[in-house]
């Protein structure tokens, strides 16, 4: 077990990075009586990482700030820097489970689009859990950390796990999926966010309007798992599905332009990531992904080439200050 601070009581700082994700497949069931939706999804962790640095402070409180090293414009982001922040909630949960926690300041470096359907807030929470566990020597097992993560939201356990996984229930019942080959993507973030509850509500509205009754999803398409297992990007391109996509487009029709452009400029396929509005373009290989990103940049469209699967939350540094 590690001590909460360094020699002579000097503060310690633990830095953790955790990945954003793309939903390769996302099937959504009907609205349940508890207000949630059952899903069957395939998650893929990609190489766009959030970082959280947890630094011990006097007392027992939790504070948070955004790092100027963020690649996003943090001054323009409407991110709560109080108890509403998911990373703060994670740190407080860890403090409750730790015998003698110090105070902690969390510094968040934002790189994953905010309200973009890529689980950036969940990655922050996962990183904060792991950082505080190391900082305070909480000694929780991976299974215990995953249980705490599930209390914070459906995507948080996957940000801890990383790689590729099947998510059932509300997305928190995870089973690792074998994906040993690299898949290359280009992410196209929007200059606005979409509220996840609002996108789900729009899907419910559309289904009610059309009189569509959908069953509860109980599993994912086996062909998707086979394509991930064999590294078949071409095969995977025909299997991408996102039930939330039409709802996201209904709320943000301009997404059609990027989806249509991508399909005619070398992308194998394009899909709205999660609840959107980030769009993920599947590329044949790394060079093609870089070319796609460069072409989009030439058109004045922000884009970043990434790959997956990548590991989940990992400690980057542990320093006595």
MILO-629068 format. One record per atom (N, C-alpha, C): residue in one letter; y, x, z. Coordinates in steps of 0.05 Angstrom, whole numbers, padded with zeros to 5 digits, always signed. Example, Ala and Ser with C-alpha at 12.3 -4.5 7.8 and 13.67 -1.06 7.14 Angstrom:
<atoms>
A-00114+00264+00156;A-00090+00246+00156;A-00066+00264+00156;S-00045+00257+00142;S-00021+00273+00143;S+00001+00258+00157;
</atoms>
This chain:
<atoms>
X-00024+00017+00000;X+00000+00000+00000;X+00025+00017+00000;X+00044+00011-00017;X+00069+00026-00019;X+00089+00016+00002;X+00106+00035+00011;X+00127+00027+00030;X+00150+00014+00015;X+00165-00005+00028;X+00186-00019+00015;X+00209-00001+00006;X+00212+00022+00018;X+00234+00040+00011;X+00224+00069+00010;X+00241+00087+00001;X+00233+00114-00002;X+00237+00130+00024;X+00233+00157+00022;X+00236+00174+00046;X+00264+00171+00058;X+00264+00170+00085;X+00290+00168+00099;X+00303+00141+00096;X+00287+00121+00088;X+00298+00095+00085;X+00315+00091+00060;X+00314+00111+00042;X+00329+00108+00017;X+00318+00086+00000;X+00335+00072-00015;X+00326+00049-00032;X+00307+00058-00054;X+00289+00040-00061;X+00271+00045-00084;X+00278+00025-00106;X+00271+00033-00130;X+00276+00016-00153;X+00251+00016-00171;X+00241-00008-00177;X+00218-00011-00194;X+00226-00027-00219;X+00220-00014-00242;X+00227-00027-00267;X+00202-00036-00282;X+00201-00061-00290;X+00178-00073-00303;X+00187-00086-00330;X+00171-00084-00350;X+00177-00098-00375;X+00154-00118-00380;X+00162-00140-00392;X+00142-00162-00399;X+00150-00173-00426;X+00129-00181-00442;X+00134-00188-00470;X+00142-00217-00474;X+00156-00222-00496;X+00159-00249-00506;X+00134-00257-00521;X+00132-00282-00530;X+00108-00291-00543;X+00114-00308-00567;X+00095-00310-00585;X+00095-00329-00607;X+00071-00347-00603;X+00075-00373-00607;X+00052-00391-00608;X+00041-00392-00636;X+00018-00379-00639;X+00005-00379-00666;X-00005-00407-00672;X-00013-00422-00652;X-00021-00450-00655;X-00012-00465-00631;X-00002-00489-00635;X+00008-00506-00613;X+00003-00535-00619;X-00018-00546-00607;X-00024-00575-00609;X-00014-00588-00584;X-00001-00611-00587;X+00011-00625-00564;X+00000-00653-00561;X-00010-00659-00538;X-00021-00686-00533;X+00001-00706-00526;X-00007-00731-00520;X+00013-00751-00514;X+00026-00746-00486;X+00048-00760-00481;X+00061-00758-00456;X+00043-00769-00434;X+00039-00754-00413;X+00021-00762-00391;X+00037-00777-00370;X+00024-00792-00352;X+00038-00806-00331;X+00054-00787-00312;X+00046-00762-00311;X+00060-00743-00293;X+00085-00731-00307;X+00090-00739-00332;X+00114-00729-00346;X+00109-00704-00363;X+00084-00693-00362;X+00078-00670-00377;X+00061-00677-00402;X+00056-00657-00418;X+00039-00660-00442;X+00016-00639-00440;X-00008-00648-00445;X-00029-00628-00448;X-00026-00614-00475;X-00034-00588-00476;X-00032-00573-00500;X-00057-00557-00505;X-00061-00549-00529;X-00081-00529-00536;X-00066-00509-00553;X-00064-00485-00543;X-00047-00465-00557;X-00060-00438-00558;X-00052-00423-00578;X-00060-00394-00579;X-00034-00378-00577;X-00032-00363-00555;X-00009-00346-00550;X-00014-00318-00561;X+00007-00305-00571;X+00006-00277-00579;X+00030-00263-00568;X+00026-00243-00550;X+00048-00228-00539;X+00058-00208-00560;X+00084-00207-00564;X+00096-00190-00585;X+00115-00169-00572;X+00121-00149-00589;X+00136-00125-00579;X+00166-00129-00577;X+00174-00151-00565;X+00202-00156-00558;X+00201-00161-00528;X+00212-00142-00512;X+00207-00142-00484;X+00232-00148-00467;X+00228-00164-00446;X+00248-00166-00425;X+00242-00144-00405;X+00263-00135-00391;X+00259-00116-00369;X+00273-00126-00344;X+00259-00123-00321;X+00271-00130-00295;X+00268-00105-00277;X+00291-00097-00266;X+00291-00075-00246;X+00296-00087-00219;X+00277-00083-00201;X+00280-00093-00173;X+00287-00069-00155;X+00310-00071-00142;X+00320-00049-00125;X+00323-00060-00096;X+00311-00045-00078;X+00312-00054-00050;X+00341-00053-00039;X+00348-00073-00023;X+00374-00074-00011;X+00371-00081+00019;X+00392-00076+00035;X+00391-00084+00063;X+00388-00115+00066;X+00377-00124+00088;X+00374-00152+00093;X+00350-00164+00079;X+00351-00190+00073;X+00327-00203+00062;X+00334-00221+00037;X+00359-00220+00028;X+00366-00238+00006;X+00358-00227-00021;X+00360-00246-00041;X+00354-00239-00069;X+00380-00244-00086;X+00389-00223-00100;X+00411-00226-00118;X+00403-00217-00146;X+00419-00225-00166;X+00411-00220-00193;X+00435-00215-00211;X+00432-00198-00231;X+00453-00193-00250;X+00440-00187-00277;X+00457-00189-00298;X+00447-00182-00325;X+00456-00154-00333;X+00439-00139-00345;X+00445-00111-00352;X+00462-00110-00377;X+00482-00092-00377;X+00497-00088-00402;X+00480-00075-00424;X+00457-00065-00417;X+00439-00053-00437;X+00424-00075-00453;X+00428-00100-00446;X+00415-00122-00461;X+00423-00121-00490;X+00404-00127-00507;X+00411-00129-00536;X+00423-00156-00543;X+00422-00175-00525;X+00435-00200-00529;X+00463-00199-00517;X+00481-00216-00527;X+00508-00217-00516;X+00508-00232-00489;X+00504-00217-00468;X+00501-00229-00441;X+00526-00243-00432;X+00549-00236-00442;X+00574-00249-00434;X+00574-00278-00445;X+00560-00283-00467;X+00560-00309-00479;X+00536-00326-00470;X+00518-00314-00455;X+00494-00328-00448;X+00499-00346-00423;X+00489-00370-00425;X+00491-00388-00402;X+00466-00386-00385;X+00464-00363-00372;X+00440-00357-00355;X+00449-00360-00326;X+00436-00377-00310;X+00444-00379-00282;X+00437-00354-00266;X+00456-00345-00250;X+00452-00321-00234;X+00451-00329-00204;X+00434-00349-00199;X+00430-00359-00172;X+00401-00368-00169;X+00396-00386-00150;X+00369-00395-00145;X+00356-00410-00168;X+00372-00418-00188;X+00360-00431-00211;X+00346-00412-00230;X+00353-00386-00228;X+00341-00366-00245;X+00312-00362-00238;X+00295-00362-00259;X+00266-00362-00254;X+00257-00335-00242;X+00271-00313-00248;X+00264-00288-00235;X+00271-00288-00206;X+00293-00301-00198;X+00300-00304-00170;X+00279-00320-00156;X+00270-00342-00168;X+00249-00359-00156;X+00223-00342-00152;X+00217-00325-00172;X+00193-00308-00169;X+00196-00289-00146;X+00219-00276-00143;X+00223-00257-00121;X+00221-00271-00094;X+00232-00295-00092;X+00231-00309-00067;X+00202-00318-00060;X+00187-00326-00080;X+00159-00332-00075;X+00144-00307-00065;X+00150-00284-00077;X+00137-00259-00068;X+00145-00252-00040;X+00170-00257-00033;X+00180-00251-00006;X+00165-00268+00015;X+00159-00293+00007;X+00145-00310+00026;X+00116-00301+00031;X+00106-00286+00012;X+00078-00277+00013;X+00075-00248+00023;X+00098-00236+00030;X+00099-00208+00038;X+00105-00206+00068;X+00092-00188+00082;X+00095-00186+00111;X+00123-00178+00119;X+00134-00158+00106;X+00160-00148+00115;X+00177-00140+00091;X+00187-00160+00075;X+00202-00153+00051;X+00230-00143+00058;X+00241-00126+00041;X+00269-00119+00043;X+00285-00140+00027;X+00312-00137+00026;X+00327-00151+00006;X+00322-00139-00021;X+00329-00153-00042;X+00324-00142-00069;X+00346-00151-00088;X+00354-00133-00105;X+00372-00140-00127;X+00357-00137-00153;X+00357-00158-00169;X+00344-00158-00195;X+00364-00154-00217;X+00359-00134-00234;X+00375-00130-00258;X+00358-00136-00282;X+00367-00156-00298;X+00352-00166-00320;X+00364-00155-00346;X+00347-00142-00362;X+00355-00134-00389;X+00344-00154-00409;X+00362-00169-00422;X+00354-00190-00440;X+00351-00180-00469;X+00327-00186-00480;X+00322-00180-00508;X+00309-00203-00523;X+00295-00220-00508;X+00282-00243-00520;X+00302-00266-00521;X+00304-00280-00544;X+00324-00301-00547;X+00323-00322-00524;X+00346-00329-00514;X+00348-00349-00492;X+00344-00377-00504;X+00327-00393-00490;X+00321-00420-00500;X+00312-00419-00529;X+00296-00399-00535;X+00288-00394-00563;X+00259-00400-00569;X+00243-00410-00550;X+00215-00416-00555;X+00197-00392-00553;X+00207-00370-00541;X+00190-00346-00539;X+00184-00338-00511;X+00191-00355-00491;X+00183-00349-00464;X+00198-00327-00451;X+00224-00323-00458;X+00239-00301-00446;X+00243-00304-00416;X+00250-00328-00407;X+00253-00333-00378;X+00227-00329-00363;X+00205-00337-00376;X+00178-00333-00364;X+00171-00304-00362;X+00179-00288-00382;X+00175-00259-00381;X+00191-00247-00358;X+00216-00257-00354;X+00232-00247-00331;X+00218-00253-00305;X+00207-00277-00302;X+00193-00284-00277;X+00168-00267-00273;X+00153-00263-00294;X+00129-00246-00291;X+00136-00217-00284;X+00157-00207-00296;X+00166-00180-00290;X+00176-00178-00261;X+00190-00198-00252;X+00200-00198-00224;X+00177-00200-00204;X+00157-00215-00210;X+00133-00217-00193;X+00120-00189-00189;X+00115-00176-00212;X+00102-00150-00211;X+00120-00129-00198;X+00146-00130-00204;X+00164-00110-00192;X+00166-00113-00162;X+00168-00138-00152;X+00171-00142-00124;X+00144-00136-00109;X+00122-00142-00122;X+00096-00135-00111;X+00094-00105-00106;X+00103-00090-00126;X+00102-00060-00123;X+00123-00051-00103;X+00147-00062-00104;X+00168-00053-00086;X+00161-00057-00057;X+00149-00080-00051;X+00144-00088-00023;X+00115-00082-00014;X+00099-00071-00033;X+00071-00066-00025;X+00056-00091-00017;X+00061-00113-00031;X+00049-00139-00023;X+00019-00139-00025;X+00008-00123-00043;X-00021-00120-00045;X-00036-00143-00056;X-00022-00160-00073;X-00036-00182-00085;X-00054-00173-00108;X-00077-00187-00110;X-00095-00181-00133;X-00083-00193-00158;X-00095-00186-00181;X-00086-00198-00206;X-00089-00228-00206;X-00111-00237-00194;X-00116-00266-00193;X-00096-00280-00175;X-00088-00267-00153;X-00068-00279-00135;X-00041-00280-00149;X-00034-00258-00163;X-00008-00258-00178;X-00008-00280-00199;X-00031-00283-00213;X-00032-00304-00233;X-00028-00332-00221;X-00039-00336-00197;X-00036-00362-00184;X-00007-00367-00177;X+00007-00346-00167;X+00035-00349-00161;X+00051-00354-00186;X+00043-00340-00208;X+00057-00344-00233;X+00055-00373-00243;X+00032-00385-00239;X+00028-00412-00249;X+00046-00432-00234;X+00054-00425-00209;X+00073-00442-00195;X+00101-00442-00207;X+00107-00422-00223;X+00133-00418-00234;X+00137-00431-00262;X+00114-00435-00276;X+00116-00447-00302;X+00092-00440-00319;X+00087-00456-00340;X+00063-00453-00355;X+00061-00426-00370;X+00084-00415-00379;X+00083-00391-00395;X+00083-00365-00378;X+00088-00367-00352;X+00090-00343-00335;X+00064-00329-00333;X+00041-00343-00328;X+00016-00328-00327;X+00010-00312-00352;X+00017-00323-00376;X+00012-00308-00400;X+00029-00283-00402;X+00054-00285-00393;X+00071-00261-00394;X+00060-00239-00376;X+00046-00247-00355;X+00031-00227-00339;X+00007-00215-00354;X-00008-00233-00367;X-00033-00225-00380;X-00027-00210-00406;X-00010-00221-00423;X-00005-00209-00449;X-00029-00210-00468;X-00028-00195-00489;X-00050-00195-00509;X-00049-00221-00525;X-00072-00233-00527;X-00075-00259-00540;X-00092-00276-00522;X-00086-00302-00521;X-00100-00320-00503;X-00099-00348-00513;X-00119-00364-00505;X-00119-00392-00509;X-00108-00405-00484;X-00089-00424-00488;X-00078-00438-00465;X-00084-00468-00467;X-00096-00479-00446;X-00103-00507-00445;X-00088-00520-00421;X-00094-00545-00416;X-00079-00559-00394;X-00050-00562-00403;X-00032-00552-00386;X-00003-00552-00394;X+00004-00524-00405;X-00017-00509-00411;X-00014-00482-00422;X-00020-00460-00403;X-00026-00468-00378;X-00030-00449-00357;X-00059-00442-00352;X-00078-00456-00365;X-00106-00450-00362;X-00113-00430-00385;X-00112-00405-00377;X-00114-00384-00398;X-00142-00372-00400;X-00150-00367-00425;X-00174-00352-00431;X-00167-00330-00451;X-00171-00305-00444;X-00164-00283-00463;X-00179-00287-00490;X-00165-00281-00511;X-00176-00282-00538;X-00177-00254-00550;X-00198-00248-00564;X-00202-00221-00575;X-00184-00218-00600;X-00166-00198-00598;X-00149-00193-00621;X-00143-00163-00620;X-00160-00147-00633;X-00157-00118-00632;X-00140-00106-00654;X-00135-00122-00675;X-00119-00112-00697;X-00090-00120-00694;X-00073-00106-00708;X-00044-00111-00706;X-00035-00132-00726;X-00018-00150-00717;X-00006-00170-00734;X+00024-00165-00734;X+00037-00165-00757;X+00065-00159-00760;X+00081-00185-00765;X+00104-00187-00752;X+00120-00211-00753;X+00149-00203-00756;X+00165-00221-00766;X+00194-00219-00766;X+00205-00243-00750;X+00220-00238-00730;X+00232-00259-00714;X+00260-00264-00723;X+00267-00289-00727;X+00294-00297-00735;X+00305-00316-00713;X+00321-00304-00694;X+00332-00321-00673;X+00355-00337-00684;X+00361-00359-00671;X+00384-00376-00678;X+00407-00368-00660;X+00431-00377-00668;X+00455-00371-00651;X+00460-00395-00632;X+00438-00410-00627;X+00440-00432-00608;X+00412-00435-00595;X+00410-00449-00573;X+00384-00454-00560;X+00376-00482-00563;X+00350-00488-00557;X+00340-00515-00556;X+00326-00519-00529;X+00333-00540-00516;X+00320-00546-00491;X+00291-00555-00495;X+00272-00542-00482;X+00244-00549-00486;X+00238-00578-00479;X+00248-00589-00456;X+00243-00617-00451;X+00255-00635-00473;X+00278-00628-00484;X+00290-00644-00505;X+00272-00644-00530;X+00260-00621-00537;X+00243-00620-00561;X+00218-00637-00556;X+00206-00635-00533;X+00183-00652-00527;X+00190-00681-00528;X+00213-00688-00517;X+00222-00716-00518;X+00226-00726-00546;X+00237-00708-00564;X+00240-00716-00592;X+00214-00720-00605;X+00194-00704-00599;X+00167-00708-00611;X+00156-00735-00602;X+00159-00741-00576;X+00150-00767-00566;X+00164-00790-00581;X+00190-00787-00585;X+00205-00808-00599;X+00195-00812-00627;X+00191-00790-00641;X+00181-00791-00669;X+00154-00805-00670;X+00137-00797-00652;X+00110-00809-00652;X+00111-00839-00646;X+00128-00847-00627;X+00131-00875-00620;X+00142-00890-00644;X+00162-00879-00657;X+00174-00891-00680;X+00154-00896-00703;X+00136-00877-00706;X+00117-00878-00728;X+00091-00893-00720;X+00089-00899-00694;X+00065-00912-00684;X+00041-00894-00684;X+00045-00868-00681;X+00023-00849-00682;X+00012-00845-00654;X-00014-00849-00652;X-00029-00844-00627;X-00044-00818-00630;X-00039-00799-00613;X-00052-00773-00615;X-00071-00770-00592;X-00094-00757-00596;X-00113-00752-00574;X-00104-00728-00557;X-00116-00727-00534;X-00111-00703-00517;X-00125-00679-00530;X-00110-00657-00534;X-00123-00633-00546;X-00142-00620-00526;X-00165-00613-00535;X-00185-00602-00517;X-00193-00573-00524;X-00185-00564-00548;X-00192-00537-00555;X-00175-00529-00580;X-00176-00503-00586;X-00161-00494-00610;X-00181-00491-00633;X-00169-00488-00657;X-00185-00486-00681;X-00200-00459-00680;X-00227-00459-00682;X-00243-00434-00681;X-00235-00415-00703;X-00226-00425-00726;X-00219-00407-00748;X-00195-00389-00741;X-00177-00400-00723;X-00154-00383-00715;X-00164-00360-00698;X-00182-00365-00680;X-00193-00343-00663;X-00209-00323-00680;X-00222-00333-00701;X-00237-00315-00719;X-00218-00297-00734;X-00195-00308-00743;X-00176-00292-00758;X-00163-00271-00740;X-00157-00279-00715;X-00147-00259-00696;X-00167-00237-00690;X-00192-00245-00688;X-00213-00226-00681;X-00217-00206-00703;X-00215-00214-00728;X-00220-00197-00751;X-00195-00184-00762;X-00172-00191-00752;X-00147-00180-00762;X-00139-00190-00789;X-00147-00215-00795;X-00143-00226-00822;X-00116-00241-00823;X-00095-00227-00829;X-00068-00239-00830;X-00067-00260-00852;X-00079-00255-00875;X-00079-00275-00896;X-00092-00301-00888;X-00115-00298-00875;X-00129-00322-00866;X-00113-00337-00844;X-00101-00321-00826;X-00085-00333-00805;X-00061-00349-00816;X-00050-00339-00838;X-00026-00352-00850;X-00031-00381-00857;X-00056-00388-00864;X-00062-00416-00872;X-00068-00433-00847;X-00068-00422-00824;X-00077-00436-00800;X-00056-00441-00779;X-00032-00429-00784;X-00010-00432-00765;X-00003-00462-00762;X+00000-00471-00738;X+00007-00499-00734;X+00024-00502-00709;X+00044-00519-00709;X+00061-00524-00686;X+00070-00553-00686;X+00058-00569-00669;X+00065-00597-00668;X+00095-00602-00661;X+00107-00582-00648;X+00135-00585-00640;X+00154-00579-00663;X+00144-00568-00685;X+00162-00558-00705;X+00179-00580-00717;X+00167-00603-00724;X+00183-00624-00736;X+00204-00635-00717;X+00198-00635-00691;X+00217-00644-00672;X+00240-00624-00670;X+00234-00598-00670;X+00255-00578-00669;X+00273-00580-00694;X+00260-00584-00718;X+00276-00587-00742;X+00293-00612-00742;X+00282-00633-00730;X+00297-00658-00728;X+00322-00654-00712;X+00321-00637-00691;X+00344-00632-00674;X+00362-00610-00687;X+00350-00593-00703;X+00366-00571-00716;X+00357-00568-00745;X+00366-00586-00762;X+00357-00586-00791;X+00362-00560-00805;X+00381-00544-00796;X+00387-00518-00810;X+00363-00499-00809;X+00344-00504-00791;X+00320-00487-00790;X+00304-00488-00816;X+00306-00510-00831;X+00292-00512-00856;X+00299-00490-00876;X+00324-00482-00875;X+00334-00461-00895;X+00318-00435-00891;X+00316-00426-00866;X+00302-00401-00861;X+00272-00404-00867;X+00260-00426-00860;X+00232-00431-00865;X+00227-00430-00895;X+00243-00444-00910;X+00240-00445-00939;X+00245-00418-00952;X+00265-00403-00943;X+00271-00377-00955;X+00248-00358-00950;X+00237-00358-00925;X+00216-00339-00918;X+00191-00342-00936;X+00184-00367-00941;X+00160-00373-00956;X+00162-00364-00986;X+00187-00359-00995;X+00190-00350-01023;X+00199-00321-01025;X+00199-00307-01002;X+00208-00279-01003;X+00189-00260-00989;X+00163-00265-00992;X+00144-00245-00983;X+00130-00250-00957;X+00139-00270-00941;X+00125-00277-00917;X+00099-00291-00923;X+00078-00285-00909;X+00053-00299-00913;X+00055-00328-00904;X+00071-00332-00883;X+00075-00359-00872;X+00099-00357-00853;X+00110-00380-00846;X+00131-00382-00827;X+00127-00405-00808;X+00136-00403-00784;X+00132-00424-00764;X+00154-00423-00743;X+00162-00446-00733;X+00179-00446-00710;X+00163-00437-00685;X+00174-00419-00670;X+00160-00409-00646;X+00163-00428-00623;X+00141-00438-00613;X+00142-00456-00590;X+00160-00480-00595;X+00179-00484-00576;X+00198-00506-00579;X+00222-00499-00595;X+00223-00474-00605;X+00244-00465-00622;X+00269-00458-00606;X+00290-00450-00621;X+00293-00450-00650;X+00286-00424-00664;X+00276-00404-00649;X+00268-00379-00662;X+00246-00384-00682;X+00248-00372-00706;X+00228-00374-00727;X+00213-00348-00729;X+00187-00350-00731;X+00169-00327-00734;X+00158-00326-00762;X+00161-00304-00776;X+00151-00300-00803;X+00127-00281-00801;X+00104-00289-00810;X+00081-00271-00811;X+00082-00254-00836;X+00080-00228-00832;X+00082-00209-00855;X+00054-00197-00860;X+00050-00187-00884;X+00024-00174-00890;X+00019-00149-00875;X+00040-00133-00869;X+00037-00108-00855;X+00064-00099-00844;X+00065-00076-00831;X+00089-00067-00818;X+00112-00061-00838;X+00105-00049-00861;X+00125-00043-00881;X+00137-00068-00892;X+00121-00088-00897;X+00131-00113-00907;X+00149-00127-00887;X+00142-00125-00861;X+00158-00137-00841;X+00186-00123-00840;X+00186-00097-00842;X+00212-00083-00842;X+00229-00091-00867;X+00216-00094-00890;X+00230-00102-00914;X+00241-00130-00911;X+00226-00148-00900;X+00235-00175-00895;X+00259-00176-00877;X+00257-00161-00855;X+00279-00160-00835;X+00304-00148-00848;X+00301-00127-00865;X+00324-00115-00878;X+00337-00134-00898;X+00320-00149-00913;X+00331-00168-00932;X+00346-00191-00918;X+00336-00200-00895;X+00350-00220-00880;X+00377-00209-00869;X+00376-00184-00860;X+00401-00172-00850;X+00421-00170-00872;X+00412-00163-00896;X+00430-00161-00920;X+00443-00188-00925;X+00429-00210-00919;X+00440-00237-00923;X+00457-00246-00899;X+00460-00228-00879;X+00476-00234-00856;X+00461-00250-00835;X+00434-00250-00836;X+00418-00264-00818;X+00405-00244-00798;X+00408-00249-00772;X+00396-00231-00752;X+00366-00234-00754;X+00352-00211-00753;X+00323-00211-00755;X+00312-00185-00742;X+00288-00187-00731;X+00276-00163-00719;X+00246-00163-00725;X+00237-00140-00733;X+00208-00137-00739;X+00194-00130-00712;X+00172-00144-00707;X+00156-00139-00683;X+00127-00140-00690;X+00110-00133-00671;X+00081-00135-00676;X+00067-00145-00650;X+00043-00153-00653;X+00027-00162-00631;X-00002-00160-00639;X-00020-00161-00619;X-00015-00166-00591;X-00006-00140-00577;X+00009-00144-00555;X+00017-00122-00537;X+00010-00130-00509;X+00009-00110-00490;X+00001-00116-00463;X+00021-00134-00449;X+00013-00146-00427;X+00030-00162-00410;X+00048-00145-00393;X+00058-00157-00371;X+00077-00143-00354;X+00066-00116-00344;X+00082-00095-00346;X+00074-00068-00338;X+00097-00054-00324;X+00090-00038-00303;X+00110-00022-00289;X+00118+00002-00307;X+00144+00005-00312;X+00154+00026-00329;X+00162+00050-00312;X+00174+00045-00288;X+00183+00067-00271;X+00184+00057-00242;X+00181+00075-00223;X+00182+00070-00195;X+00197+00094-00182;X+00222+00090-00174;X+00239+00112-00168;X+00252+00109-00140;X+00253+00131-00126;X+00269+00132-00101;X+00297+00140-00108;X+00317+00124-00100;X+00344+00129-00108;X+00359+00148-00089;
</atoms>
